[in-house]
Amino acid sequence: MQIQCPTIILLFRKIFPHSHRAKLLREMLFYPGVFLILSAAGFSQSPHPQRPGVSTPGVKRAMTELHPDATFAVEGQPDWMVVTDDAVWVTSSNVNHVVRLDASTNRGTTIVTIDKPCSGLAAGFGSLWVPSCGKHALVRVDPRSGRIVAVIPAGPADSEGGIAVGAGSVWLATDKKGVLSRVDPQTNQISANISVPSGSYGVTFADDAVWITSTEHSVLTRVDPASNKAAISIPVGPKPRFLTAGAASVWTLNQGDGTISRVDTKTNKLITNIAVGIPGPGGEIAYGEGSVWATIFQIPLSRIDPATNTVVQQWTGAGGDSVRIGHKSIWLTDLAHGRVWRLSPHLP
């Protein structure tokens, strides 16, 4: 059985180093013998179980039913995104690009060259902040000129993680042993290294606190910026990685069982684990337009209603891997086919 293109990309993103992925993917795509080797090794089918999604009647629909307001062709494999005042920026690691998508004209404009951008993308303090797996550093970019203004020796702990801005600082997990680094944008230097549970990668900022997930310990940790200490670790679903904040909550996408955990940011208590049916590596989650949105290969878009803590819409088919909400739109990558879709949040 032929391996699906999204499966190939997902497998290589998780297993092979960035420096080898592009070459290996080319060999797989253009040399049939490689497919035979993989087939003999047991990779003739997806290396991960089929994602079941939800079974609620009337919730599932096909991606082919969606009609984007705009489609952006992005060279390579568009992945991480961040929304700014006038644009959306997207990384494409395999071609070393960070690309500006103009929200007014629906056209790609500035391209910044950065060695293997990975592990999220953030905007703040008049800059873009781009973790680089190639340079093992945090790269600061002027979004107006596209010029690199600083390269900070704070390499991401993992290629799949996150970066956040808040409390006058930039926050990035820099060691899988459990280190959250605080970067001062005034000096472009690390001002603190904070001990967090090992295997912590995903980061967001909400309600005057930094929140970071640990896939190793299945907890969400709240970090106090005033003391630079972890305040509490809250058990959530298995193997949480990506997270978002909204509706007085932090929401974690749990790769272990495909649930989404909701944690109250005031009480630090788990409210519920929501069955979404999107287990396995990859994916992302975002909050906006009154909903939580999750994406993963095979099921590119799921919408969760915070009022009911249930999946109310879920689309299956091709596409997915990164999602952001901004400029009154959903921005969804189709990593396998080199494009970004701009969609109305009022989907049928």
N, C-alpha and C positions, 0 to 999 in steps of 0.2 A: 504494500500500500504506500502511495506517495506521501511523504511528510509534508504537512501544510506549512506554508511560509511563516505564519506567525509562530508556529511551534518551533521551527528552526531558530528564529530570532530569539525567542524566549529562552530556549535551552542554552544558546551561546552567551546570552547576557549574564546568565547565572553561573555558568561553568568556566568559561574561558576568560583570561585576562583581556583587558581592552586592547592591548598592543597586538593581539593575535586574531581578534574577532573578524575584522574585515577580510583578511586573507583567507581564513577558514571558511567563511560564508561564501566567498567567491568560488572556492574550490568545490563546495557542496553543490552550489547552484549550476556550475558549468561542467563538472566532471561526473558523469553518471556512476562511475565506479565507487565514488564516495557514498552514494545512496545505497549501493549494494552492501558496502561494509557496515553502514549504520543499520541496515535491515537485518544483517546477520547477527549484529550485536544486540538486537532486541529493540531498536528504535524505529521500527516500521510504523508504530503507532505513537500517539502523543505520550511523552514521558510523564505526563501528569493525568490524573483521572479527568474524565469529561466533567466540566463544571455544570452542575445541575440547574443553577438558578433557583427561582421560586416556583411553586406549584399552584399559587393562588389563581383561581380562574379570572381571566380577563386582564391579567397584569403583563404577561409576556407578549411581545410583538417583534417584528423583524426590522433589522437596521435598514433594509431597503425601503421601508415606509417613511424614513426620515429624508427631508429635503433641505440641505444646508442653505443658509442665507449667503454663504461664501465658502469657497474651497481654496486653500492656499497650498500650492506645490512647494514642498520643502525638500531640498536635496538631502539624501541620506535617510536617517531614521529619526524623525522628530519625536522628542520625548518630553523632558521637563519643561514646564511653562511657568511664567509669572505675569500677572496683570499690572500694568502701570497706568498713569493718568491718560495716556493717549494711544496705548499700544498693548500688544501681548508679545512677549519674547519667548522663544522656544529654542531648546538645545537640539543639536544633532551630532551626537558624540562620534559616530563613525566617520564623519567628514570634518570634525573639529570646528563646528560652527555654532554660534549663538545668533539667532535670526530675529529681527524685529518685524512684526506683522502690524501694519498700521490699521487702527480700529476705525478711522474715518474713511480711508480709501479702499480698504480690504485688499491691500497689496503688501507684499514683502518688500522691505527697504534695506536697512543696514544689516550687514553681516560682520560679526566679530569673530576672529579666529582665535580659539582657545584649545589647548591640547586636552582632548577627551573630557569635555564638560560632563559632569555626572552629579548624582546625589542631590538634586534639587536646584532651585534658582530662586533668588530673592531680590526684592527692590526696597531701597531705603536710604536715607541720608544722601539723596541726589545721585545714587549709584545703583548699578546692578552688581550682585554678589554671586559669583559663579564658582562652585567647587570644581576643581580640576583633578581628575584621576591620573592624567598624564603628567602633570607637574607636581602632584601631591601637595597642592596648595589651594588657597582661596584667592580668586582673582577678582579685583575690583575694576569695574568698567564704567566710564562716563557714557550714559545712554544717549546723550545729545550728539557726541562726536564719534562714539564707538571706540574710543581710545582706552587702552588699558592703563589705569593710573596707579595700580599697586598690585603686587603679588605677595601675599601674606603666607608665611610658612605654617599653614594650618590645613593639612590634608584631610579629606573626608575619611571617616572610619570604614565606609563601605560604599560601593558604587550605587547601592539602592538605599537612600536615606532621606535626608531633608535638611533644610536650612531655614532659619527664622530671624526676624527683625523685631526688636522690642526692648523697652527699658534702656534706650540709648545705646544699644549694642547689637551685634550680629552673633547668632548662636549656631554652632555646628558641632556634631559629634566627630571627634578626631581620633578616637582609639576604640576598637571593639572591646577592649578590656573594661571599658566604662569611663570614658572621659568626654565631658561636654565643655567645649572651649567657648569663651566669651571674648569677642573681638571688639576693640574700641575703634570706632570709625574716625575718631579724631587723630589717632596715632597710627592706625593700621597695624596694630600689634595685639597679641593676645593679652588680655588684662586679667584673666582668671581661667584656671582649669578645674572643673568641678567633677567630683566623683559621683557617678551614677551607676546603676546596675550594668553589668557586662552585657554585650549584645544590644546596646541601645543605639538606634540610628535615626529614627524619624523625629523631627522637631517642629513644634509650632509655638506661638505665643498667644495667650488669652488671659483676660482678667488679671493683669499684672503678674503673670507667672509664665515660666517656660515649662513646656510639657514635652516629654520625650518617651518614646516607646522602647521596650526591650523585647525583642523576639525570643531571646534566650530564656527569660524568666516570665514572660507573658504578663508584664505589668506596664502601667502608665505611671511615670514619675513626675511629680510636680517639683519644680526647682524655684526657689525664692531668689530673685535677682538682688534683693537688698542684702542678703547674707551670703550669696553665692554657695548655697547648700541645698541639697535635695531635702525637701520637706516631708514628702510622703510618697510611697509607691502603692498603687491601687491595682489589684488583680483585675484583668480584663479577659477577653477571649484569647485563644491560643495563638501565639506567634504574631502579635500586633506589629505592624511596621509603619505604614503610612497613616497620617492623621490630619484632622482639620478641626476648626473651631467655629461654633455658631450656635444660636439659640441657648445661650448660657451653658454650653456643654463642649466637651472635647469628644470627638468621634474617632475611633481607631478601626482601621481595616485589618482584620485578623486573618493572616494567610493560612493558619492552621486548619480552620474549618469554614472559612468564607463568611463569617459573621461580621457585623459591625457593632462595636461596643460604644455605648453612650455613657459618659461620666459627667456628673454635675460639677461645674467649676467652683461653686460656692461651698458645697458640702464635701467635695472630694469623694463622692460615693458613686459606685456603679449603678446606673439607672436600669439598664437592660442590655442584653445581647440580642441583636436583631438578625434573624436568619435571612441571608441574601443569596447564599448558594454560589459564592465565587471564591472557592479555596485555591491555594497554590501561590507560587511566586509571581511577582510583577504586580501591576495595577496601581491605582491611586485613588484619592478621595478628595472632595472639595465641598465647601458649603457656599451657598448663594441663592438668591432669588427664592428664599423661603424654604429651600430643600437641601438635603444632603445628596451628593452625586458621587457614584463610584464607577470605576472602569477597570476592565481586565480583558485580556484576549478571550474570545468566544462569546463574552457578554460585555460589549463595549460600554453600555450605559445602564445604570440602575438609579432610580430616584426614590429616596426615602423621605417620607413625610414626618417631620419632627412632632407634629401634633398627635400622631397615632403610633409612631415608632414602627412603621411597616413599610415594606416596598410597595409602592403604588404604580410604578411603571418600570419595565425592564426590557431592554432591546438586545436581541441576540444576532450574531452574524459577524461579518468582517469589521475590523477596526479596533480602536481602543489602545490604551496604555497610559494616557495622561489626560487629566481633565482640570479645567479652571473655569470660574465664573467671573465675568466682568463685562463692562460696556453693554449691559442688558442682554448678554448672550452666554451660551455655553460654548467653550472652546475645547474641542476633543481631538486628540491626535489619532491618526491611523499610521502607527509606526511602520507596519509592514509594507505600506504602499506609498510612503513619503508624502504625506499630506496632513493638513490640519483643517478640521471642519469648524465653521462658525454656525451655531444652531440657535434658534429661538428657544428660550426656556419654557415657552408655552407649547409643549409638544402634544400631539394628538394621542 
